[in-house]
Amino acid sequence: MAGIAPSAVPFLHPARAEEVQTSAAATTAVGTPGAVPLILKVNGQQHRVQLEPRVTLLEALREYLHLFGTKKGCDHGQCGACTVHMNGRRVNACLTFAIMHQDDEITTIEGLVQLGELHPVQEAFLEHDGFQCGYCTPGQIMSAVALLKEPCGQEDDAVRECMSGNICRCGAYPNIVAAVQAARRRT
């Protein structure tokens, strides 16, 4: 019975439902209890936000800054869909709290485009069909961009190993590796 109680309130007690909605709106307007002010530097811009300390970087990017390119896949750091750059290094945004990154330079997939031009990795993914459904693509691209600056062998197997933190459920791996190799040749 307790499971249906919250959803039944509007039907059983209409006036009570309005009170609940009004008090919820007031809490949102005043602010979230326990929230702290933060400044996040994302894609070269500073964003002032108030977040609870338990808000992950992924949630902050998507829910508060409305940067939806970073995807929520597994929410456990296993798929890589939420990969962003933190001070130039790749990080799974679902595994770190936003509050820990006030002084860090955060780059998302939206921040790769410069002066209207795609990053060479983005171009290579388009040219080599490095995606199918596209859900993992932002994380794959962010990892590939980071890979260009990391020590990684030149052969395809080395690229596969360096990209192993990013899962493509569609199985576009041959095209992803081809795109990474093409981007490596360009840069």
Secondary structure, DSSP 4 states (H G I P E B T S, - for coil): -TTTHHHHHHHH-HHHHHHHHHHHHHHHHH--TT-EEEEEEETTEEEEEEE-TT-BHHHIIIIIS--TTS--SSSSSSS-TTEEEETTEEEEGGGSBGGGGTTSEEE-GGGS-BTTBPPHHHHHHHHTT--SS-SSHHHHHHHHHHHTTS---SSHHHHHHHTTTS--TT--HHHHHHHHHHHHHH-
